[in-house]
Amino acid sequence: MFSVNEVFSDIKQSIQVKICHVAIDLALIAVVDLVRLEEGKPCCKPKVYNFEKFADYIKKNKLHRTVEMLPAWINFDDEKLIKSGKEHWIAKRDKKLNIVGSLLNEDTVREYLYGSGVGEKIGALLIENSIWKKSSNYYRQLNRYITYGCTNNALLPFDYQNCGSNYFIPEERGVENVKRGRKTISPKLLGHLHQPVFSVAPGITKKEIKKIKKTVTAVISSARKNITARARLLYRRENECRFVDEATPYGTNKKLKWDEETDCLSDAQFRYHFQKFITQEDKIRAAKGQIVFDKDHADRSGSTWEFLIGPTHLYEIDATVMDIHVRYPYSENERLSMGRPVLYVVVDVFSTCIVGIYIGFHGPDWVGAAEALVNAFMDKVSFAARYGLKINKKDWPCHHLCYWINSDNGGEYSLGNISPLLKANLGIQEWTKTRSYMGVAKAVAERKFGVINDSFLHYQPGAVYEVRREEQDPSQNAVWDLESLYQAIILEVIYQNHTNLREEHHDFKAAKKRAGLSAQSIFDFFIGEEMGGGNPTTEKDEGPIRLACLPENEASVTAQGIKFKGVYYTSPYARQQKWYFRAKQFGVFPITVKWSRVSADLIWYQTPENEVIALKIKPDKSRRFMRQTWEAVAIRQHEYAREKHAAKREKARQELIKEQQQRDLLDRNKEEISGIPENTVKSRQKGIQERKDEQAIIDKAQIDKRNKQAIGQIEKTGASEGNHEEMQIKPQTKKPKKRSLNSRLQRSKK
């Protein structure tokens, strides 16, 4: 059995025939030659076959069966054609239908194809209608009607949709290069004549089109606004003018030499071809930049959500400065502001539940981010109680470790900070970062800031939101303190988790069991159905989690101790492992330690057996840094470096003074022996030991004399005062008289 619109063709496509009509009762079909239509020839009368002959024709020419899709315009209704700007097509179709409409019916088609023909009907129409004078016009429209499926839209002039698309454009200027378009201007008043156009621009060439395309590339990278005007200027400067040197009485000037108008493109010509090579996306990208375009204007067809299994599969973390001033709580006389705190939010992407928060006045930094993650992983009842708020477990039952974390590309998420969390065997397997300035890559977390602002913060005293000139600065109206703000944000989070509807996250099972539509309901249902209950934590897990969130860094084991950031540490474990002996014998070697920014007293080392060892400050080397934060240590080390630099300068000055004094003493000794002849004997002098012994006797005698004088002074003072006050020994202020070597020897002999 054959059907309408079946196409049969050979492998080389040299034969292509389409069945355009089937008469089952007569066992006849009408076939049209598609090769003729592709060659642009008008529709002719279809050829008629009976079923058996057409089957033999197919077998003989080895044709295979396909199905031809009719032109899309055939299935358009009038409303859709009007929206496509084809009102003139409808007018032409209706005009033809008014003339030939009486022939376009099934009975006439069967009579035309399989009967005696429709010559009499067409003859009658020629007599009645004065528009078409030839019968071929009627046959052409009837053939077209049959060829395209026996529908009225077959008379639409869709053959002309590409009219003008193959217009000849020469490679370069020549005789055939004629400008298209109107030659005259229509008169503005009745009775006036048409006026010739002012433009005498030539027709465009392929060479000029290439130059316009090159101009598009250049202007996109250089201009931010008025792109078409800037491109016209650039094209004109590069291709239609030049500056030549002109001699003047005052020197040489650059003179503009513009090409003749007959050699320059008109503005309309340039604009027409320029718009072909530039899109609206190119204009936005040039005006805003690639980063802003990707962030705010680029098409977004995908979503991370479709790749997630369930809750806790992916957490997103982000931070922002809150739009509210917080009251300083330690002042009773003034209403002071502490500024705007930083809010950290951790969101479960699958359910869009907020699972963790932190509010602080530092950062954004890793300390705040780590605290928000700890809060996301731990129980919320004790967290709320810390700020004086009582909640139930069902209010915020999110206390699970996640498998994947996504963050922005901020410095707080450095490899040194996040690698300990990944290596801590907590189950966190991956940490990804978005591109810079691409907040849309973590849109779930970004949107939560807007929700909190729009639902709560922007309506509170001290809110920073569209402050008018006549209004008071928000810092002057700070009412919320940090503890009460924490309570309010916790209540806001619980409210949003339980009221935001996420029915699009239901699957068939969730819909069947009526799991609930809120984000919290989605979290509670799928954490059991898809994640096997997830990876919940207990109170005992807080210590290992907090330790895992501490940043890692490299310390050096030396013979004097474990040196980290200029501070020395020690531990019995290091002595047991003979680290100091190894460093002394074989040199300094590194180890990886964890440290906390809040105190320099301890750092931690994780052994290969996963035992955590605390390393304490070594008192004999670094006790000056005890009970200090690392910020204070860094400041103190900077001060030490400055003082050491000044001390080195002072040492160099004192060394120069000392060296000069020693030189003076040497010169004085040389002066004392200047009259004594120099020794010429090379062997060791005789009598050195005797002279040494003699000097020893003199030294002892001098010591005895000083002792006798000092003790006698004590006896004299005690006898005169007769009391037991504290005794002070005054040093001698009188300088001893220097003697020559000969006089000292003579004095010692007496």
Secondary structure as UniProt FT lines:
FT   TURN            4..5
FT   STRAND          6..9
FT   TURN            11..12
FT   STRAND          16..23
FT   TURN            24..27
FT   STRAND          28..33
FT   HELIX           34..38
FT   TURN            39..40
FT   STRAND          47..50
FT   HELIX           51..61
FT   STRAND          64..67
FT   HELIX           72..75
FT   HELIX           78..83
FT   TURN            84..85
FT   HELIX           87..100
FT   HELIX           101..103
FT   HELIX           106..114
FT   HELIX           119..128
FT   HELIX           135..147
FT   TURN            148..149
FT   HELIX           152..155
FT   HELIX           158..160
FT   TURN            161..166
FT   TURN            175..176
FT   STRAND          184..185
FT   TURN            190..191
FT   STRAND          195..196
FT   HELIX           206..222
FT   HELIX           227..239
FT   STRAND          241..248
FT   TURN            249..250
FT   STRAND          251..258
FT   HELIX           261..263
FT   HELIX           267..277
FT   HELIX           280..288
FT   HELIX           290..292
FT   HELIX           293..297
FT   HELIX           304..307
FT   TURN            311..312
FT   STRAND          315..321
FT   TURN            329..330
FT   STRAND          342..348
FT   TURN            349..351
FT   STRAND          354..360
FT   HELIX           366..377
FT   HELIX           380..386
FT   TURN            387..388
FT   TURN            393..395
FT   STRAND          400..401
FT   STRAND          404..407
FT   HELIX           411..413
FT   HELIX           415..422
FT   STRAND          430..433
FT   TURN            436..437
FT   HELIX           439..442
FT   HELIX           443..455
FT   HELIX           457..459
FT   TURN            461..462
FT   TURN            469..470
FT   HELIX           474..477
FT   HELIX           482..499
FT   HELIX           503..505
FT   HELIX           508..512
FT   TURN            513..514
FT   HELIX           519..529
FT   TURN            532..533
FT   STRAND          535..536
FT   HELIX           539..541
FT   HELIX           542..549
FT   STRAND          552..557
FT   STRAND          562..564
FT   TURN            565..566
FT   STRAND          567..570
FT   HELIX           572..576
FT   TURN            577..578
FT   HELIX           579..586
FT   STRAND          589..595
FT   TURN            597..598
FT   STRAND          602..606
FT   TURN            608..609
FT   STRAND          612..617
FT   HELIX           619..622
FT   HELIX           623..625
FT   TURN            626..627
FT   HELIX           630..672
FT   TURN            673..675
FT   HELIX           688..721
FT   HELIX           741..749
//
